[in-house]
Amino acid sequence: MFDPRPLVDIATAIGREAGALVQRMRASAVVSFDTKSTSTDVVTAADRASEQLVRTRLSELRPGEPVLGEEEGGSVVEGLTWVVDPIDGTVNYLYGIPWYSVSIAAQFDGESVAGAVFEPATGRMWTAARGYGSFLDGSPLRVSATTDLSLSLLGYGFAYRPERRQRQADAWARMAARVRDLRRAGAASLDLCSVAAGRLDAYTEHGLGRWDWAAGGLIAAEAGAVVRLPGSSPELGEDATFAAAPGIADAMHSALVESGYGKV
Ligand code: IPD
């Protein structure tokens, strides 16, 4: 395996530049937006501008390497693919809630080897390279040491279709009695980073795009989390993403399945 760390440097440099752009666009005027699949699925002009910038910079620094992005699409190929969420947490961005990111990952044969998740509103940078650990602003990250499901904090996100949201909300309500508390923070990449930092003990969500988990999933795994990506956890659902501190991972996974998450 090649040394993936230079790819992190590229992702962080581009992430910072794109983050500065989305912050300028947030400050300058009314945030214009469209809806996509449903009224809860939004895209702003800043999402599109950020992805354009990231694609331009990648084509300059890594000519010929394919890019999969949330707004312009693309596909994952054998070898290297860049996976970009130009603003993860767009609804937070729209409302001025400072919990959104620019997420950039490099995947090799479909698996993340380098990732950077930049928070434009705070300037915090989360990074990981496969085999080299994960970091917040250069400080190493470690998942929580919790071993007690009933004392764990669980993050979650909702899908866009109303019927599915209802089923998810029902399962979520059942989990409320089994854990310390629940959080729906609104940016999947940062939920995964939160597991890496021990700010959440676990996180799960169904129906994420690859751009939502590609960088954050690596950051969580490199911090010691048990991470299951879409397609690897049929009991929890084919499109489930799951990340948890190892001391509660099995108990959390079972509790989620018992609570009905496998059928949402
Ligand atoms: C969304 C956020 C949200 C999650 C959704 C994602 P976007 O990403 O990560 O937390 O619940 O599933 O689509 O659309 O803001 O990039």
Boltz pocket constraint, residues with backbone or C-beta under 6 A from the ligand:
constraints:
  - pocket:
      binder: B
      contacts: [[A, 42], [A, 70], [A, 85], [A, 87], [A, 88], [A, 89], [A, 90], [A, 91], [A, 156], [A, 157], [A, 158], [A, 159], [A, 185], [A, 186], [A, 187], [A, 188], [A, 189], [A, 205], [A, 206], [A, 207], [A, 208], [A, 209], [A, 212]]
      max_distance: 6.0
